[in-house]
């Protein structure tokens, strides 16, 4: 077999990439758990910052996934290796599914809080305008009119 070492190297590369994907999935899952804690503690700014910090992890996961698929499709690999790799990919897909479900729930919470904040800010503006209208403002009496009064 002249392709034996090349296929072995390809199999090792697939295993390394799958392990990297597993690690990224785990990190993304942990970020999601921390996001939920921040939402529960009503720390929206920190939540958004943490949400943005996971983007590089998601990008790395997507790129690594493409590499794994290319490796699995590009070579005549051992069927057991392919079956094992597909099984590991399925396990990671379940983790991603859970993360997406948690994200959807968190999005509903964030949108609800955003709407509440918007209503509060509108109420502040309305109250401020009403106070200006009823206070008569900061206008001093016109001196010309004061002279005419007797």
C-alpha positions in Angstrom: 0.0 0.0 0.0 1.6 3.2 -1.1 -1.1 5.4 0.3 -0.9 3.9 3.8 1.2 6.6 5.6 -0.6 9.4 3.8 -4.0 8.1 4.9 -2.7 7.6 8.4 -1.5 11.2 8.5 -4.9 12.3 7.2 -6.6 10.3 9.9 -4.4 11.9 12.5 -5.2 15.3 11.1 -8.9 14.6 11.3 -8.5 13.5 14.9 -6.6 16.7 15.8 -9.2 18.9 14.0 -12.1 17.1 15.7 -10.5 17.6 19.1 -10.0 21.2 18.3 -13.7 21.4 17.4 -14.7 19.7 20.6 -12.7 22.2 22.6 -14.3 25.1 20.8 -17.8 23.7 21.3 -17.0 23.4 25.0 -15.7 26.9 25.2 -18.8 28.3 23.4 -21.1 26.3 25.7 -19.3 27.7 28.8 -19.7 31.3 27.4 -23.4 30.6 27.0 -23.7 29.5 30.6 -21.9 32.7 31.7 -24.1 34.8 29.5 -27.2 33.3 31.3 -25.7 34.2 34.7 -25.1 37.8 33.5 -28.7 38.0 32.2 -30.0 36.6 35.5 -28.0 39.3 37.4 -29.3 41.9 35.0 -25.8 42.8 33.7 -26.8 43.6 30.1 -23.6 45.5 29.1 -21.4 42.7 30.4 -23.7 40.2 28.6 -23.3 42.0 25.2 -19.5 42.2 25.7 -19.3 38.5 26.4 -21.6 37.7 23.5 -19.3 39.6 21.2 -16.2 37.8 22.7 -17.4 34.4 21.5 -17.5 35.4 17.8 -13.9 34.4 17.2 -14.6 31.0 18.8 -17.6 30.5 16.4 -15.5 31.6 13.4 -12.8 29.1 14.4 -15.3 26.4 14.8 -16.8 27.0 11.4 -13.4 27.1 9.7 -12.3 23.9 11.4 -15.6 22.2 10.5 -14.9 23.0 6.8 -11.4 21.5 7.1 -12.8 18.3 8.6 -15.4 17.9 5.9 -12.7 18.4 3.3 -10.5 15.8 4.9 -13.4 13.3 5.1 -14.5 13.9 1.5 -11.1 14.2 -0.1 -9.4 10.8 0.7 -10.3 7.2 0.6 -10.2 6.8 4.4 -10.9 3.8 6.6 -14.6 3.4 7.0 -14.2 3.1 10.8 -12.4 6.4 11.0 -15.0 8.1 8.9 -17.8 6.5 11.0 -16.1 7.6 14.2 -15.5 11.1 12.9 -19.1 11.4 11.8 -20.2 10.3 15.3 -18.1 12.9 17.0 -19.4 15.5 14.6 -23.0 14.5 15.5 -22.1 14.8 19.2 -20.8 18.3 18.6 -23.9 19.2 16.6 -26.0 18.4 19.7 -23.9 20.8 21.8 -24.3 23.5 19.1 -28.1 22.7 19.0 -28.3 23.3 22.8 -26.3 26.5 22.5 -28.6 27.8 19.8 -31.6 26.9 21.9 -30.1 28.8 24.9 -29.3 31.7 22.6 -32.9 31.9 21.4 -34.2 32.0 25.0 -31.6 34.7 25.9 -32.6 36.7 22.9 -36.2 36.8 24.0 -35.1 38.0 27.5 -32.8 40.7 26.0 -35.6 42.0 23.6 -38.1 42.1 26.5 -35.6 44.1 28.6 -34.8 46.4 25.7 -38.5 47.1 25.2 -39.0 47.8 28.9 -36.0 50.2 28.9 -37.4 51.9 25.8 -40.7 52.4 27.5 -39.0 53.8 30.6 -36.9 56.2 28.5 -40.0 57.4 26.6 -41.7 58.0 30.0 -38.7 60.1 31.2 -39.0 62.2 28.1 -42.7 62.7 28.5 -42.3 63.6 32.2 -39.6 66.1 31.4 -41.7 67.7 28.7 -44.7 67.9 31.0 -42.6 69.4 33.8 -41.4 72.1 31.4 -44.9 72.9 30.3 -46.3 73.2 33.8 -43.4 75.1 35.3 -43.7 78.0 33.0 -40.1 77.8 32.1 -37.2 80.0 33.1 -38.5 83.2 31.4 -38.2 86.4 33.3 -40.9 89.0 32.8 -40.5 91.3 29.9 -39.2 94.7 31.4 -41.2 96.7 28.9 -44.4 95.2 30.1 -43.4 95.7 33.7 -43.0 99.5 33.1 -46.6 99.7 31.8 -48.1 98.0 34.8 -49.2 100.3 37.4 
